[in-house]
Amino acid sequence: MLRALLPPLLLAVFLTLVTTAQTRVWHGGGYMDAGGYLLLEAAALSLVLRRRSALLAYILSTAFTAGFLLAGYPAGPIFLAPFAGLLGYIRNTRTSLLWGVAAVAGDGILAVAHGARNGWPSDIAIFSIVWLAAAVAFAAVWDARMRYVAEARDRAAWRARSREEESRRHTVEERLRIAREMHDVLGHSLAVITLQAGVAEHLLDSRPDEARRAVSAIRDRKSTRLNSSHITI
């Protein structure tokens, strides 16, 4: 809440101080009254709504600024309020047509409000050009920043996927290595068991004691390999 309120408050204070100084220096004092300050503060504080609706904040700030100009108060730093609202709207919309229409509409409203009260000096044309050029420049910079952020996010996601795939590859390779070792061990054990079984079969009639020892060796080897396999797994 404070983060949303602080910038408009600071802008309101800035506009109040600068407009007051401008009035005293250029108009000899007495030009601003309570109504003028009320419109000035309203134009700045409308930007509090920018997080909920950037377009609404821009519209209200522009309307209060137009009212300020139509009432005959001095033009000047108050234009910062609707322009800040326009920049906030540009940040919150990706459609150039929408913010372009909003920029042209705000520019036209403020130019007409100023001209209706103070005539149509060349300053109005300069203001309109600067207003639109600054909006386009900001939009270009903001779009470039968003593209950079998106690319950085994509690169970070790609690196995360690469690390995950590398971890999976290492896991698969380790499992294959263990499987090959188990295959080699079991293959060797089966070969030895087959050999001992053949010896036991050959000695079964002539030398039963040796045949019994061969069978016992087969049993011991099988038990040992099973236990070893269980531990490895």
C-alpha positions, 0 to 999 in steps of 0.5 A: 500500500505504501509503495503505491501511495508514496510516488503520487504523494511525492509528485503532489508535493513536487507539483505544489511547491513548483507551481507555487514558486511559478505563480509567485515568480511569473504572476506576482502571487495570488494566482492560485487559490484553494480550488487550484490546489485541490485540482493540482493534488487530485491530478497527482493523487489519481495515480494511486489507482494505477495498480488497479487500473492504469487507464482509469488513473490516466483518465482521471489525472488528465481530466483534473489537469484539463479542469485546472487549465480550463479554470485559468490556472497556470500551465506548467508542471501539472502536465507531469501528472497525466504524463506519468499516468500515460507512462503507467498505462503504456507499461500495463498494455502490450497493444501499441494501438491502445496506448497510441490512441490514449496518448493522442486523446490525452494530448488533444484534450490537454491542448484544447483545454489550454488553448480554450483558455489561453488562445492558441500559441505555438507552444501548444504545437510544441507541447503536442509533439513533445508529449507524443514523442516522449510517449513513443520513446518510453514505449520503445525503451520499455518494449526493449526492456521487456524483451530483454527480461523475457529473453533472460527468463528463457535463458534461465529456464533453459539452463535449469532444464539443461541441469535437470537433463544432465542430472538425469543423464548421470543417473541413467549412466550410473544405473547402466554401470551398476547393471553392467557390473551386476551382469558381469558378476552374475555371469561369472558366478553362473559360470563357476556354479556350472563348472562346480555342478559338472564336477559334482555330477562327475564325482557323485558316484566315485567320490561322493565326499568331494561331490558333496563339497562341490555342492556345498561350494555352489550353495555358499557361492550362490548365497554370497552372490545373492547377499552381495546383489541385495546390498548393491541394489 
